[in-house]
């Protein structure tokens, strides 16, 4: 999922300025300059008619007098929307174009219809790396095959990985025809798309100084994260774990509901996050009645821990349930509502801020860990080593080191 993770809530909450900006696009389309574009037809308040007339006047002048070539109508529409959103000076209120939006939605669902191969860009070309026992590998695709065409369409030279992935993915059971180049020879393959899962949780036992530590890494908060975490905790408890390490480093966020579910596996009661809307109105997301673990817990964080990852870390620290170890988190403390547009793109609108249960503001500040480890310090993974030390200290196996940063 490209960029910084967001909390995703599927409802519309768009301020008057944003309604106006998108209505300008709709009027331009009606005038014929952007004919054929897919967009959400939104009505602006009638009191802003003067602003709309000015925008329409500008579009008509451009249509009548511009002498150079123009890009496709869809590109003009996207550019106009993105230009309007730029005036809000909010990097999180943005348009996500169809290809990137589809990939993002697949990631948040935790599965997609595809061939089971990584698509990556190198030296100006698109390459494939099949997953083991995937439709791609069974069809004969090899690592390092250069992708030339999809369903008979030659890839343009400026094709992005998002665009290519969108072409390769599709409904489970459908067939995609791809052409690759291998050792100077072009080969074609017809591959039936399968259901490809995207796991978000990894786990293993990690004994340390005689303490059986269960290590759990969450890379993204998707629809499948909570059930994967349940499996991880069951396996680790069955393996004799007496302490847990939750690794949220480089986790860009994801679904708010998934963050609440994850926190509820460790908290007995209380709130997980506090949402503050315009005007000061607040909404509390409380701990859910779930099977929880009370094993000693450390949470690893860094500058890539954002949004939903910060929600979980902040809730566990405010409750006194866990120590945070690592470096300051990203500081993504705003809520975006995702509005799906008719052409497959989506509009992400900042509609509220969120605070930790104790009322600490995260936006632009981040969370300061209890045990700070500067990035690049010491061993290959100094943060992991420090986290293990903290857990061993909690178990009385070593002398605890001084706490730095913000104490619980």
C-alpha positions in Angstrom: 0.0 0.0 0.0 1.7 3.1 -1.2 2.3 6.0 1.0 1.3 6.5 4.6 -1.5 4.2 5.9 -4.8 5.6 6.7 -7.8 4.8 8.9 -10.5 3.8 6.4 -14.2 4.5 7.1 -16.6 4.2 4.2 -18.9 7.1 4.6 -19.1 10.6 3.1 -18.1 13.6 5.3 -17.0 16.3 2.9 -16.8 20.0 3.8 -18.3 22.7 1.7 -15.0 23.7 0.0 -14.5 20.2 -1.2 -18.0 19.8 -2.5 -17.4 23.1 -4.4 -14.1 21.9 -5.9 -15.6 18.7 -7.3 -18.7 20.4 -8.5 -16.4 22.6 -10.6 -15.2 19.4 -12.4 -18.8 18.3 -12.9 -19.8 21.6 -14.5 -16.7 21.4 -16.7 -17.7 18.0 -17.8 -21.2 19.2 -18.6 -19.7 21.9 -20.8 -18.1 19.2 -23.0 -14.4 19.9 -22.3 -14.1 16.9 -20.1 -16.9 14.8 -21.7 -16.9 11.1 -20.9 -15.1 11.2 -17.6 -16.3 9.1 -14.6 -16.8 11.2 -11.5 -19.1 11.6 -8.5 -21.8 14.2 -9.3 -22.0 16.3 -6.2 -24.1 19.4 -5.7 -22.6 22.6 -4.2 -24.5 25.1 -2.2 -26.4 27.5 -4.4 -24.9 30.5 -2.5 -21.5 29.8 -4.2 -22.8 30.2 -7.7 -20.4 33.1 -8.4 -17.4 30.9 -7.8 -18.7 28.2 -10.1 -19.4 30.7 -12.9 -15.8 31.9 -12.7 -14.5 28.4 -12.9 -16.7 27.6 -15.9 -15.6 30.8 -17.6 -12.0 29.7 -17.3 -12.7 26.2 -18.7 -14.6 27.7 -21.7 -11.7 30.0 -22.4 -9.2 27.2 -22.3 -11.4 25.1 -24.6 -11.8 27.9 -27.1 -8.3 29.3 -27.3 -5.7 26.8 -26.2 -3.7 25.9 -29.3 -1.6 23.0 -28.1 -2.4 19.3 -27.7 -4.4 18.3 -24.7 -4.1 15.1 -22.6 -7.0 12.6 -22.5 -10.2 13.8 -20.9 -9.7 11.6 -17.9 -6.3 13.0 -17.2 -7.7 16.5 -17.3 -10.4 15.6 -14.8 -7.9 14.0 -12.5 -5.6 17.0 -12.8 -8.4 19.4 -12.0 -9.5 17.4 -8.9 -5.9 17.1 -7.7 -5.3 20.8 -8.2 -8.4 21.7 -6.2 -7.4 19.4 -3.4 -3.9 20.9 -3.3 -5.5 24.2 -2.2 -6.5 22.5 1.1 -2.8 22.0 2.0 -3.6 18.6 3.5 -1.5 15.7 2.2 -4.0 13.2 3.4 -7.0 14.7 1.5 -6.3 13.3 -1.9 -7.5 11.5 -5.0 -6.3 7.9 -5.4 -6.5 7.0 -9.1 -8.1 3.7 -10.2 -5.1 1.4 -10.5 -3.6 2.5 -7.1 -7.0 2.4 -5.5 -7.7 -1.2 -6.6 -4.3 -2.3 -5.2 -5.0 -0.5 -1.9 -8.5 -2.1 -1.6 -7.0 -5.5 -2.3 -4.4 -4.9 0.4 -7.0 -3.9 3.0 -9.1 -6.9 2.1 -6.0 -9.1 2.6 -6.5 -11.1 -0.7 -7.0 -10.6 -4.4 -7.5 -12.4 -7.7 -4.1 -12.7 -9.4 -1.4 -14.9 -10.7 0.8 -14.9 -7.6 3.9 -13.0 -8.7 5.7 -9.8 -7.5 5.7 -7.1 -10.1 8.7 -4.7 -9.9 10.4 -2.0 -11.9 14.1 -2.0 -12.7 16.2 -0.4 -15.4 13.1 1.1 -17.1 11.4 -2.3 -17.5 8.8 -4.3 -15.6 9.9 -7.7 -14.2 8.2 -10.7 -12.5 9.1 -12.8 -9.5 6.6 -15.7 -9.0 5.6 -16.9 -5.5 6.2 -20.6 -4.7 3.4 -22.9 -5.8 1.5 -20.0 -7.4 -0.4 -20.0 -10.7 2.5 -18.0 -12.2 5.2 -20.5 -11.1 3.1 -23.5 -12.1 2.5 -22.0 -15.6 6.3 -21.6 -16.0 7.0 -18.0 -15.1 10.5 -17.6 -13.7 12.2 -14.9 -11.6 13.7 -12.3 -13.9 11.2 -12.7 -16.7 10.5 -9.3 -18.3 6.9 -8.5 -18.8 6.1 -7.3 -22.3 2.3 -7.4 -22.7 -0.9 -8.2 -20.9 -3.9 -9.5 -22.8 -2.3 -8.5 -26.1 -1.6 -4.9 -25.0 2.1 -4.0 -25.1 3.1 -2.1 -21.9 3.9 1.5 -22.5 7.4 2.6 -21.7 6.2 4.8 -18.8 4.0 2.1 -17.3 4.0 2.1 -13.5 3.9 -1.0 -11.3 0.5 0.1 -10.0 -0.9 0.2 -13.6 0.7 -3.2 -14.5 -0.6 -4.9 -11.3 -4.1 -3.6 -12.1 -3.9 -5.2 -15.5 -2.7 -8.5 -14.2 -5.2 -8.8 -11.4 -8.8 -9.7 -12.0 -11.7 -12.0 -10.9 -10.7 -15.4 -9.5 -11.1 -18.1 -12.2 -10.6 -15.7 -15.1 -7.7 -16.0 -17.5 -5.0 -13.4 -18.2 -2.6 -13.8 -21.1 0.8 -12.4 -20.5 3.9 -12.1 -22.8 7.3 -12.1 -21.3 10.9 -11.9 -22.6 13.5 -14.4 -21.4 17.0 -14.5 -22.8 15.9 -12.5 -25.9 13.0 -14.8 -26.6 9.3 -13.8 -26.2 7.0 -16.4 -24.6 3.3 -16.2 -24.0 1.3 -17.8 -21.1 -2.4 -18.1 -20.4 -2.7 -18.1 -16.6 -5.9 -18.7 -14.6 -6.2 -16.2 -11.8 -6.5 -17.7 -8.3 -7.3 -16.3 -4.8 -4.0 -14.9 -3.6 -3.9 -14.2 0.2 -1.8 -11.3 1.6 -0.9 -12.3 5.1 -0.3 -9.3 7.5 0.9 -11.2 10.6 4.1 -13.3 11.0 5.1 -15.0 14.3 7.8 -17.2 15.8 9.2 -18.3 19.2 12.3 -16.3 20.2 13.9 -17.6 23.4 16.0 -15.1 25.2 18.0 -15.6 28.4 15.9 -18.6 29.3 12.6 -16.6 28.7 10.3 -18.1 26.0 9.4 -15.0 24.0 6.7 -15.0 21.4 7.5 -12.6 18.5 4.6 -11.2 16.4 5.0 -8.8 13.5 2.0 -6.9 12.0 2.9 -5.3 8.7 -0.5 -3.8 7.9 -4.0 -3.6 9.5 -6.3 -5.4 7.0 -9.6 -7.3 7.3 -7.7 -10.5 8.0 -5.3 -9.2 10.6 -7.4 -10.0 13.7 -8.0 -13.6 12.8 -4.3 -14.0 11.9 -3.3 -12.6 15.2 -5.7 -15.0 17.0 -3.8 -17.9 15.3 -0.5 -16.4 16.2 -1.3 -16.0 19.8 -2.8 -19.5 20.0 0.4 -21.0 18.4 2.7 -19.0 20.7 0.8 -19.9 23.9 0.8 -23.5 22.8 4.6 -23.2 22.3 5.0 -22.1 25.9 5.5 -18.3 25.4 5.7 -16.4 28.7 6.2 -12.9 27.2 5.2 -11.3 23.9 6.9 -8.8 21.5 4.6 -7.0 19.1 6.6 -5.5 16.2 4.8 -2.5 14.5 7.9 -1.1 12.8 7.3 0.1 9.2 3.6 -0.5 9.6 1.8 2.3 7.7 -1.6 1.7 9.2 -4.7 0.4 7.6 -8.2 -0.2 8.9 -9.4 1.5 12.1 -11.7 -1.5 12.9 -8.7 -3.8 12.6 -6.7 -1.6 15.0 -9.5 -1.8 17.6 -9.7 -5.6 17.2 -5.9 -6.0 17.7 -5.8 -3.7 20.8 -8.7 -5.7 22.2 -6.6 -8.9 22.2 -4.4 -7.2 24.9 -6.7 -4.9 26.8 -9.3 -5.9 29.3 -11.4 -2.7 29.2 -11.4 1.0 28.5 -11.0 2.8 25.2 -8.7 2.3 22.2 -8.9 5.6 20.5 -10.7 9.0 20.8 -11.9 10.6 17.6 -12.3 14.4 17.7 -14.5 15.9 15.0 -15.0 19.6 13.9 -16.6 21.5 16.7 -15.1 19.4 19.4 -17.5 16.5 19.2 -15.8 13.3 20.2 -16.4 9.6 19.5 -14.8 6.8 21.6 -13.9 3.4 20.2 -13.9 1.1 23.2 -12.2 -2.2 23.8 -14.2 -5.1 22.4 -15.0 -8.2 24.4 -12.5 -10.6 22.9 -10.2 -13.4 24.2 -7.2 -11.5 25.5 -3.7 -12.4 26.7 -2.1 -10.9 29.8 1.5 -12.0 29.1 4.1 -9.3 29.5 4.3 -7.2 26.4 6.7 -4.9 24.5 5.8 -3.0 21.4 8.5 -2.1 18.8 7.9 1.2 16.9 9.9 3.5 14.6 9.4 6.4 12.2 7.4 4.1 9.9 4.8 3.2 12.5 1.8 5.3 11.5 -1.9 5.8 11.8 -3.5 2.5 12.9 -0.1 1.3 14.2 0.1 4.4 16.4 -3.5 3.9 17.6 -2.6 0.4 18.9 0.7 1.5 20.4 -0.8 4.5 22.1 -3.7 2.5 23.6 -1.4 -0.2 25.0 1.0 2.4 26.5 -1.8 4.6 27.9 -3.3 1.6 29.7 0.1 0.6 31.1 -0.2 -2.7 29.3 3.0 -2.4 27.3 6.4 -0.6 27.0 7.2 1.1 23.7 10.7 0.4 22.4 12.4 2.0 19.4 12.2 5.5 17.9 9.6 8.2 17.6 6.6 7.2 15.5 5.4 8.9 12.3 2.7 11.2 13.8 -0.3 10.4 11.6 -3.2 11.4 13.8 -6.0 12.3 11.4 -8.9 10.3 10.2 -9.7 9.9 6.5 -13.1 8.9 5.1 -12.8 7.0 1.8 -15.4 7.9 -0.8 -15.4 5.5 -3.8 -15.9 7.3 -7.1 -17.7 5.9 -10.1 -14.6 5.3 -12.3 -12.8 3.2 -9.7 -10.8 6.0 -8.1 -11.4 7.1 -4.5 -11.4 10.4 -2.6 -9.8 10.4 0.8 -11.1 13.3 3.0 -9.6 14.3 6.3 -12.7 14.6 8.6 -11.4 14.3 12.1 -8.3 14.0 14.4 -7.7 11.2 16.8 -6.1 11.2 20.3 -4.9 8.4 22.4 -7.3 7.2 25.2 -5.5 9.5 27.7 -6.0 12.5 25.3 -2.5 12.7 23.9 -2.3 14.3 20.5 -0.4 12.3 17.9 -0.8 14.4 14.7 2.6 15.9 13.7 4.1 14.7 17.0 4.1 10.9 17.1 4.7 8.7 20.1 8.0 8.9 21.9 9.0 5.4 23.1 9.6 4.5 26.7 13.0 3.0 25.7 14.5 5.0 22.9 16.8 3.4 20.4 18.2 5.8 17.8 17.9 4.6 14.2 21.1 2.8 13.0 22.4 2.4 16.5 24.5 -0.6 17.5 23.8 -4.1 16.0 21.8 -5.0 13.0 18.7 -4.9 15.0 19.4 -2.9 18.1 15.7 -2.2 18.7 14.8 -5.9 18.8 17.7 -6.5 21.2 16.6 -3.7 23.5 13.0 -5.0 23.4 14.2 -8.5 24.5 16.2 -6.9 27.3 13.1 -5.1 28.5 11.0 -8.3 28.5 13.8 -10.1 30.4 13.9 -7.3 32.9 10.1 -7.6 33.4 10.6 -11.3 34.1 13.3 -10.5 36.6 16.1 -12.1 34.6 18.2 -9.0 34.1 18.6 -5.6 35.7 16.2 -3.1 34.1 17.8 -0.2 32.2 16.7 3.4 32.7 13.6 4.5 30.9 14.0 7.3 28.3 11.3 9.3 26.5 7.8 9.5 27.9 7.2 7.3 30.9 3.9 5.4 31.2 
